[in-house]
Amino acid sequence: MIESIDTVFGPDGALARVLPGFEARPGQVQMAQLIERGFLEGMHTIVEAGTGVGKSFAYLVPALRSGKKIVLSTGTIALQEQLFQKDIPQIVKALGIPARVTLLKGRSHYLCKQKFERVRAERLIASSANMERIWEWGARTITGDRSELPFSPTADEWEQLDADADDCVGEYCEHFRDCFFFKKRDEAKYADIVVVNHALFFLDLAMGGGLLPPYDFAVLDEAHQAERWATSALTATLSRSSIGRMLRKLHRSYDVPKSFDSTFDEGVRGLESALARVPGDRYPLRANDEAAPALAKLRDALYGLENWLYANWQSALRRKTENDAEAERRRDLALRGILAHQATIERAQLPTDEAIAWVERSDADGRFEVNSAPFDVSDFLSAALFDRTQSVVLTSATIADGDSFAFLRRNLGVHEAQELVAPSPFDYAEQARLFVAPPDVNPKAADFARRAAPLVEECLDRTRGRAFVLFTSHARLREVHAAVRERVPYPIRLQGQMPRARLLEWFRSTPNAVLFATGTFWEGIDVVGDRLSCVIIDRLPFPSPADPLVAARMQSLEARGQDAFEGYMIPSAIVRLKQGFGRLIRSTSDRGVVALLDGRAAATKYGATILAALPPATRIQHLDELTGFLHE
Ligand code: SF4
């Protein structure tokens, strides 16, 4: 007889029998019941599961019991690994349901045997020490997964060897049958659960399928990142590095006249200098009148390259192909890159009501690039995902804005879904304190760093370091750090001083450490125990209205007669602030304080709305109320 969900999670149930110390939480059982119902009745399910609910078990149990093919997608590698290596094997063992599980990564994570062979045949010795180590590894690996490498190759090094689709002739390749990527994809075809990341999941949707095998149900954990990843999958980019990649691919297959390199180099330099004339690291393309002629010049160069390829695709091949069909496949792959760049230029110059083109300074190389993407992905997701998949589960510790999922549903295009907010089992009133700066501390004011610095110092003093100090901008981070660094007697590190993983390792292993960070440290980080007892947040994390995507989304709401501040800014800030807050309490024995240095939170109506959506920590008016609160 099949056990009910409550029995599986109950004191004598399958999980408790196999997992020592397992104790279900009420929110976890409720969540599992709802998801199972969604699977059985073909409904979408949205669940916000507060920290500690144990959401992965709550979706894995119904997923395995369903007997259907499931794609499970996560935003971070950390969660992907935890699911694949720990949670799924535990649930499989506990339920005694045999299941085939595969972790599938994007093509570029795998080694291409053909490229590897050719690079080695062309060069007697490796071009760098890294390359030599990759060669050694490539000769013995049985998975071809680059995560086996004990170091990260540079993008240029790895691009010469990866299984990227634009270089792959598929069945015409002599390694097709034992290709690392295709073997893995076949494995996924026969798996019951395929674990992927959001980048691959949404790219598959954007390409109309083909990267993932067909599936019955999709579970998206860390679903608060879904809109971002969907937008990214639909973003077309034109940059020095995308043009360089396109040319290098062409050179690998054809004897392309060198004159094209100089034409494109000149074209890209012209574009970059035109883009740099408008101040700012991210602005709408339409704000720059000089971009259009520079883009037109590049488009002409792309037409020239396309014509050359059509005329020379047989005679200029660098290696003989097995047959005409393979040569045609090579030509089509090469054309794909050229046409994609032409389309990007055309799309960027003709923004529609649905899409926006913007200029951005790349984080990777500091150079300007042109991007275009739809600013609203709801229609696309509604058609490509929610209308086509029997049941989609969206879950995260932070996807509700207050008690509602209206923000998420509108952004993602979810029309019908059952919903649940499963509160955290932690006793926030007992375990956490919330301090909000006095109303006159305003992050928009010029004297903010001077006003905030004494509060940061006092907080760190009371918590004896052990803190994340999180900022919404690098400039603000540097300003406040400069104001406090001489006066804080604890070891301080700044984001960027070492790679993220090492910085975290340093934090976890250093007594009384203080980390000043932005961006990626707001989420996905788990520091259990008293090494992290304080999270200081500089301001209410509203998205920047100067950001072209944000501005376009707000304008679109206003055009529909909605209040963009209420409908977009406030819910975005709530989700983000809850993420930052979520770093603090990770277990029932953690205790800590969140200090919000933005006095507007205490003085405004919208501030009250945002604070009301946070976990129910005990609010304190003065930092000296922390005396005796934290474990010493
Ligand atoms: S099938 Fe494609 S990816 Fe695989 S080895 Fe051949 S060319 Fe490379």
Residues whose N, C-alpha, C, O or C-beta is under 5 A from the ligand:
A	BS01	SF4	C112 K113 Q114 A163 D167 C168 V169 G170 C173 H175 F176 C179
